[in-house]
Amino acid sequence: MVLPPGLQVPKGAAVLTVAARRSDTDAALRLEIVLQPVPGAATLAVPQGAHASVCRLSTADAEKLRALQATLRDWKRTTPEGVSRGQLSLAPGGYATAPGPATDARASAYLRTQADGAFLPLFEDASLRQLLGSALVDAIGPCSGPS
């Protein structure tokens, strides 16, 4: 993630969610993964004043994600319509550092499928207010404990 000045994401606050619904049976799968920060691994180019935070899946969560992917491949193979709805989302909880994010703050998030692979954009240079909503951005408070 590339975060604007005035915004930090504490350990355990970034959650990746993968969800899908099968079209013929309405069966649903959902996996929420708390991403683990990787200190010192920020290898992304960042705008002046911004900072990068790199997170990863734990080994156990990577195995859960592979199992979900295998199920989705099976659904696609055995269902005439395949998987009718799928969703991938990133929810970075955070706190403000003085003076907090600017009203026009922007952020980016990237994924990669291999530890040494290229970063692929989930979203780039997006308005924090458009991503989270103005009410949520305005409610971001200072850190209330250790991160």
C-alpha positions in Angstrom: 0.0 0.0 0.0 1.1 3.5 -0.6 -0.4 5.7 2.0 -0.6 9.5 2.2 1.1 11.6 4.9 -0.9 11.6 8.1 -2.2 8.0 7.8 -0.8 4.8 9.3 -2.1 1.2 9.1 -1.2 -0.6 12.3 -0.3 -4.3 12.5 -3.3 -6.5 12.0 -5.5 -3.7 10.6 -5.2 -4.6 6.9 -7.7 -7.2 5.8 -8.0 -8.9 2.4 -11.3 -10.4 1.6 -12.1 -12.9 -1.2 -15.7 -13.8 -1.7 -17.7 -15.7 -4.4 -21.2 -17.0 -5.0 -22.1 -20.0 -7.1 -24.8 -19.2 -9.7 -26.7 -22.5 -9.7 -26.9 -23.3 -6.0 -26.3 -19.8 -4.5 -23.6 -21.4 -2.4 -21.2 -18.8 -1.1 -17.6 -18.8 0.0 -15.8 -16.0 1.9 -12.3 -15.8 3.2 -11.0 -12.9 5.3 -7.2 -12.7 5.7 -5.5 -10.4 8.2 -2.4 -9.3 6.3 1.0 -9.4 8.1 3.3 -6.4 7.8 6.8 -7.0 6.4 9.1 -4.4 8.0 11.7 -2.9 5.7 10.2 -4.5 2.6 8.7 -1.3 1.1 10.0 -1.4 -2.5 7.4 0.7 -4.1 7.9 4.2 -5.5 6.0 6.7 -3.5 5.1 10.3 -4.0 6.9 12.9 -1.8 5.6 12.7 1.8 3.8 9.4 1.3 5.0 6.1 2.6 4.8 2.5 1.5 3.7 -0.4 3.7 4.2 -4.0 2.4 2.1 -6.8 3.9 1.8 -10.5 3.2 -0.3 -13.6 3.8 0.8 -15.9 6.5 1.7 -19.5 5.4 -1.6 -20.8 6.9 -3.6 -18.1 5.1 -1.9 -18.7 1.8 -2.9 -22.4 2.1 -6.5 -21.4 2.9 -6.5 -19.1 -0.2 -5.2 -21.9 -2.4 -7.9 -24.2 -1.2 -10.5 -21.5 -2.0 -9.0 -21.1 -5.4 -9.3 -24.8 -6.0 -12.9 -24.8 -5.0 -13.6 -21.9 -7.4 -11.9 -23.7 -10.2 -14.1 -26.7 -9.5 -17.2 -24.5 -9.5 -16.1 -23.0 -12.8 -15.6 -26.5 -14.3 -18.8 -28.1 -13.1 -21.3 -25.2 -13.3 -22.6 -24.2 -16.7 -22.7 -20.5 -15.7 -19.6 -20.8 -13.5 -19.2 -18.5 -10.6 -21.6 -15.7 -11.1 -20.2 -13.2 -8.5 -16.8 -12.8 -7.1 -15.2 -10.1 -5.1 -11.7 -9.1 -3.9 -11.4 -6.3 -1.4 -8.8 -4.7 0.8 -9.8 -2.9 4.0 -6.9 -1.1 5.6 -7.9 0.1 9.1 -5.8 3.0 10.2 -5.1 5.9 12.4 -4.1 9.5 11.9 -0.8 11.0 12.7 -0.6 14.8 13.2 -2.2 16.5 11.4 -4.0 13.6 9.8 -4.5 12.9 6.1 -5.2 16.0 3.9 -8.7 16.5 2.5 -7.4 15.6 -1.0 -5.3 12.6 0.2 -4.7 9.8 -2.3 -3.6 6.2 -1.9 -2.7 3.1 -3.9 -2.7 -0.6 -3.3 -0.9 -3.3 -5.2 -0.9 -7.1 -5.1 1.7 -9.6 -6.2 1.3 -13.3 -6.7 4.9 -14.3 -6.0 7.3 -13.0 -3.3 9.7 -11.6 -5.9 7.0 -10.8 -8.6 5.9 -7.5 -10.0 3.3 -5.5 -8.1 0.0 -5.3 -9.9 -2.4 -2.4 -9.1 -5.5 -3.1 -7.2 -6.1 0.7 -7.3 -3.7 3.5 -8.0 -3.6 7.2 -7.0 -7.2 7.0 -5.8 -8.9 9.6 -3.7 -9.1 8.4 0.0 -12.5 10.0 0.2 -13.8 8.1 -2.8 -12.3 4.9 -1.5 -13.5 5.1 2.0 -16.2 7.8 2.0 -15.9 11.2 3.5 -17.5 10.3 6.8 -15.1 7.5 7.4 -12.0 9.6 6.5 -13.2 12.4 8.8 -13.6 9.9 11.6 -10.0 8.6 11.4 -8.6 9.4 14.8 -5.2 9.3 16.4 -3.6 6.1 17.5 -5.1 4.8 20.7 -2.5 2.2 21.5 0.6 0.4 20.4 0.7 -0.7 16.7 
